[in-house]
Amino acid sequence: MKAKTKAVVVGAGLGGLATAIRLLAAGHEVTVVERRGQIGGRASRLRDAGYTWDMGPSLITLPWLLDELFAVAGTRLADELTLRALDPFYRIYWEDDPRWFDFAGDRDRMLAEVGRFSTTDAGRYDAFMEASRRIHEEGILVAGRRPFLRAADFAPLVPTMVRLGALRTLGGFVARYFDEPHVRQAFDFHSLFIGGDPFRVPAIYAALGYLQVADGVWYADGGVYALVEALGRLVERGGGTIVTGRRVEAIETVDRRVRGVRLAGGERIEADLIVSNADATSTRRRLLEPAVPDAVPWRWRRPRQTMSCYLLYLGTTRSFPRLLHHTLFVGSDYRAFIRDVTATRRVSDSLSLYVHAPARTEPAMAVPGGDALTILLPVPNLASGDDWSVRGPELRDRVVAFLEGPGGLDGLSGSIAIEHCWTPADFRRELEAPLGNAFATEPVLWQSAYFRQPNRDRVVAGLYYVGAGTHPGGGIPGVLLGAGVTAEVIEADRREGRVGGALNRRR
Ligand SMILES: Cc1cc2nc3c(=O)[nH]c(=O)nc-3n(C[C@H](O)[C@H](O)[C@H](O)COP(=O)(O)OP(=O)(O)OC[C@H]3O[C@@H](n4cnc5c(N)ncnc54)[C@H](O)[C@@H]3O)c2cc1C
């Protein structure tokens, strides 16, 4: 019989919860410690005055990854959660063009949509999708399930990615197939959902558009937070403990092996292995004692963090027919907007934003006849030096004016019954994102796979990582895949005697 090992998961984000479920199924004793009062991390929930908002993620993709995870816990997704397919997935409006683009899974409808902008581009849609499919299958589904602990693990992937054209930029990849600017934007914006600048991230992220077409875009009744709650239930049903409202202050080590965690207030929890779902950069910089060196110090000192987001949560007394469940508004100078947010690091003069209106699908998310709108505006992270107590209110007014004007949501400002916001300062204060970044370290090539935070620490035995800042990366599918990778690395280490109660008892 395998010896029981004590595992502590630091952080109850989706990646932390998914790892806890897998570790419990593998027979570990698991305690999840979350600093906030509610679990879910970026996928948290806000409720006020009859409105419910998912505060972060809203699109569920690759639902079969959830099937897999729920099966690990001995249950079925359908028994725990109701998922509904959205059709179309979202609508894209442009400030500089009266046409819109409905993004959907059906090939003929997509051909018609692209064709309304360019018949030449419509003729290249199948080739684009086929190239994206190959990237998805080899770049995400294969590489996303593998740890890249050694450079040697990564080397064989390079020729494949070169052959698939996945190492050019996403923007460059899309531009090989499509000429019309609106069509290009409809197919290159997806990386923004994980904080990737389409003109800097590799074309591996063409997979993000493809996987939607292949497997759909889904909504969970109750919102993404219903998924978080379901995962929390599975942890507890599996015998795990979730402690909320307690910050892990330090990961304690002896001779470069984890010994346990120290919580704010001084309490200690002993552990044979620790999985950090906290921000990957902050874990090494703030939770490990300074005496513990890193294998690649240059990389840890200056990892590039993603952009941030300004999020506005509006409860309105009426609904807006121009909004679908998901709607994107692309401003007139999209390229400058992206550059400002990710490279120049300034709040842009141009706005491009995304609106989530879940009451379209589930009316109970808002008061009768109203909408619970989440408005997401990408903004620079705190490296911009902005004071968000000043910037926030300024942007709030610009966003509402934009939606009411070019966005066409007539009467928006007069219908707001209640509102809340979340800024880069909240990402730093609440989630310990070092630069108030919304999506962990940037998913650029030199911070991906072997070059991303590894799933197992390269120096400290018994320390593992999961979540958006680690391999394979962000997004719900990314962190679920990552939980599988981390759990498998732990299992292999246990088989080889690198973690376990026996080791601890010997100390
Ligand atoms: C605005 C927004 C919209 C998004 N939209 C989508 C979308 O539509 N679809 C999609 O697939 N993805 C989306 N994403 C990405 C997705 O939400 C994230 O990649 C994913 O939720 C991150 O999960 P994680 O496992 O990295 O944990 P996180 O959510 O980062 O959670 C980490 C947890 O660790 C806790 N923690 C940190 N430090 C400590 C400590 N010292 N002690 C104890 N606990 C600690 C934090 O409080 C937090 O709860 C979006 C993200 C954002 C921000």
The ligand as an SDF file (V2000), in Angstrom:
LIG
                    3D

 53 58  0  0  0  0  0  0  0  0999 V2000
  -10.9100   39.1320  -16.1890 C   0  0  0  0  0  0  0  0  0  0  0  0
  -10.5360   37.7470  -16.6290 C   0  0  0  0  0  0  0  0  0  0  0  0
  -11.2870   37.1000  -17.5900 C   0  0  0  0  0  0  0  0  0  0  0  0
  -10.9460   35.8140  -17.9920 C   0  0  0  0  0  0  0  0  0  0  0  0
  -11.7450   35.1750  -18.8950 N   0  0  0  0  0  0  0  0  0  0  0  0
  -11.5020   33.8770  -19.1780 C   0  0  0  0  0  0  0  0  0  0  0  0
  -12.4590   33.1200  -19.9230 C   0  0  0  0  0  0  0  0  0  0  0  0
  -13.5050   33.6310  -20.3200 O   0  0  0  0  0  0  0  0  0  0  0  0
  -12.1860   31.8080  -20.1540 N   0  0  0  0  0  0  0  0  0  0  0  0
  -11.0440   31.2010  -19.6860 C   0  0  0  0  0  0  0  0  0  0  0  0
  -10.8540   30.0040  -19.9310 O   0  0  0  0  0  0  0  0  0  0  0  0
  -10.1540   31.8860  -18.9400 N   0  0  0  0  0  0  0  0  0  0  0  0
  -10.3560   33.1960  -18.6650 C   0  0  0  0  0  0  0  0  0  0  0  0
   -9.5020   33.8810  -17.8460 N   0  0  0  0  0  0  0  0  0  0  0  0
   -8.3190   33.1960  -17.3330 C   0  0  0  0  0  0  0  0  0  0  0  0
   -8.6520   32.3090  -16.1380 C   0  0  0  0  0  0  0  0  0  0  0  0
   -9.5770   32.9340  -15.3070 O   0  0  0  0  0  0  0  0  0  0  0  0
   -7.4030   32.0430  -15.3270 C   0  0  0  0  0  0  0  0  0  0  0  0
   -6.3490   31.5870  -16.1580 O   0  0  0  0  0  0  0  0  0  0  0  0
   -7.6300   31.0150  -14.2230 C   0  0  0  0  0  0  0  0  0  0  0  0
   -8.8280   31.2420  -13.5200 O   0  0  0  0  0  0  0  0  0  0  0  0
   -6.4530   31.0940  -13.2840 C   0  0  0  0  0  0  0  0  0  0  0  0
   -6.5130   30.0430  -12.3670 O   0  0  0  0  0  0  0  0  0  0  0  0
   -5.2940   29.7170  -11.4460 P   0  0  0  0  0  0  0  0  0  0  0  0
   -5.3500   28.2470  -11.1340 O   0  0  0  0  0  0  0  0  0  0  0  0
   -4.0260   30.2300  -12.0220 O   0  0  0  0  0  0  0  0  0  0  0  0
   -5.5900   30.4390  -10.0680 O   0  0  0  0  0  0  0  0  0  0  0  0
   -5.9390   31.9550   -9.6460 P   0  0  0  0  0  0  0  0  0  0  0  0
   -7.2950   32.2650  -10.1200 O   0  0  0  0  0  0  0  0  0  0  0  0
   -4.8470   32.8750   -9.9830 O   0  0  0  0  0  0  0  0  0  0  0  0
   -6.0230   31.7470   -8.0590 O   0  0  0  0  0  0  0  0  0  0  0  0
   -4.8890   31.6960   -7.2450 C   0  0  0  0  0  0  0  0  0  0  0  0
   -5.3790   31.6810   -5.8090 C   0  0  0  0  0  0  0  0  0  0  0  0
   -4.2610   31.6870   -4.9230 O   0  0  0  0  0  0  0  0  0  0  0  0
   -4.5860   32.5050   -3.8210 C   0  0  0  0  0  0  0  0  0  0  0  0
   -3.3450   32.9200   -3.1750 N   0  0  0  0  0  0  0  0  0  0  0  0
   -2.3890   33.7270   -3.6900 C   0  0  0  0  0  0  0  0  0  0  0  0
   -1.3910   33.8840   -2.8050 N   0  0  0  0  0  0  0  0  0  0  0  0
   -1.7290   33.1590   -1.7060 C   0  0  0  0  0  0  0  0  0  0  0  0
   -1.0980   32.9330   -0.4430 C   0  0  0  0  0  0  0  0  0  0  0  0
    0.1030   33.4570   -0.1490 N   0  0  0  0  0  0  0  0  0  0  0  0
   -1.7270   32.1480    0.4610 N   0  0  0  0  0  0  0  0  0  0  0  0
   -2.9300   31.5740    0.1700 C   0  0  0  0  0  0  0  0  0  0  0  0
   -3.5770   31.7740   -1.0020 N   0  0  0  0  0  0  0  0  0  0  0  0
   -2.9710   32.5490   -1.9280 C   0  0  0  0  0  0  0  0  0  0  0  0
   -5.3500   33.6430   -4.4350 C   0  0  0  0  0  0  0  0  0  0  0  0
   -6.1200   34.3520   -3.4900 O   0  0  0  0  0  0  0  0  0  0  0  0
   -6.2120   32.9050   -5.4590 C   0  0  0  0  0  0  0  0  0  0  0  0
   -7.4340   32.4910   -4.9120 O   0  0  0  0  0  0  0  0  0  0  0  0
   -9.8160   35.1740  -17.4340 C   0  0  0  0  0  0  0  0  0  0  0  0
   -9.0540   35.8210  -16.4570 C   0  0  0  0  0  0  0  0  0  0  0  0
   -9.4080   37.1100  -16.0560 C   0  0  0  0  0  0  0  0  0  0  0  0
   -8.5890   37.7930  -15.0020 C   0  0  0  0  0  0  0  0  0  0  0  0
  1  2  1  0
  2  3  1  0
  2 52  2  0
  3  4  2  0
  4  5  1  0
  4 50  1  0
  5  6  2  0
  6  7  1  0
  6 13  1  0
  7  8  2  0
  7  9  1  0
  9 10  1  0
 10 11  2  0
 10 12  1  0
 12 13  2  0
 13 14  1  0
 14 15  1  0
 14 50  1  0
 15 16  1  0
 16 17  1  0
 16 18  1  0
 18 19  1  0
 18 20  1  0
 20 21  1  0
 20 22  1  0
 22 23  1  0
 23 24  1  0
 24 25  2  0
 24 26  1  0
 24 27  1  0
 27 28  1  0
 28 29  2  0
 28 30  1  0
 28 31  1  0
 31 32  1  0
 32 33  1  0
 33 34  1  0
 33 48  1  0
 34 35  1  0
 35 36  1  0
 35 46  1  0
 36 37  1  0
 36 45  1  0
 37 38  2  0
 38 39  1  0
 39 40  1  0
 39 45  2  0
 40 41  1  0
 40 42  2  0
 42 43  1  0
 43 44  2  0
 44 45  1  0
 46 47  1  0
 46 48  1  0
 48 49  1  0
 50 51  2  0
 51 52  1  0
 52 53  1  0
M  END
$$$$
